[in-house]
Amino acid sequence: MKMFFSDWSTISRIAVVGTLAYLLLIVVLRVFGKRTLSKMNAFDFVVTIALGSILATILTSKDLTLIDGILALVILVLLQYILKKLTIHFKFADKVVISEPTLLFYEGVFDFEAMKKERVSEEEILQAVRSKGFASMSDVLGVVIEASGEFSILSNKAADPKDSTLRNINKEHFQSYDQND
């Protein structure tokens, strides 16, 4: 029976501490902004998971006081906030924390070296292209794996190439393929 119910003090502790922790989480997220829980890149995703883990520990651990849990939550969110500010204002911080997008397919050519480095198969790229509604790779200008790990599929029907979102992504590797043909 103990595995289903231990005592009323445990239940009341979880109810009170859970409610207070939840309310604190709302306040902390409002103070530090929307980006606190964004999943814009792998680092943001890890911080989001860590916040969930801290909240779960606050709720279920009798050894952790509410103040300890609050401090852990606030420290993690504050560090995330500071790091985001640093990445906005200093390029070197951005380079250290956030990975660059990688061009995997461009103008009909797969970059197998980049695909190997990013651990992406040709089939995964084809699946991403199909999921975006493209029936043929000839309709695709490029495929980029973003810092978030998601694929961006760029249509071949792009307007002016100078306005392309690929302007900051290194395409030299693809040009070297063209020269070998």
Sequence and secondary structure as in RCSB ss.txt:
>XXXX:A:sequence
MKMFFSDWSTISRIAVVGTLAYLLLIVVLRVFGKRTLSKMNAFDFVVTIALGSILATILTSKDLTLIDGILALVI
LVLLQYILKKLTIHFKFADKVVISEPTLLFYEGVFDFEAMKKERVSEEEILQAVRSKGFASMSDVLGVVIEASGE
FSILSNKAADPKDSTLRNINKEHFQSYDQND
>XXXX:A:secstr
 TTT   HHHHHHHHHHHHHHHHHHHHHHHHH GGGG  SSHHHHHHHHHHHHHHHHHHH SSS HHHHHHHHHH
HHHHHHHHHHHHHH HHHHHHHS   EEEEETTEE HHHHHHHT  HHHHHHHHHHTT S GGGEEEEEE TTS 
EEEEETT S GGG GGGGS  HHHHHHHHH 
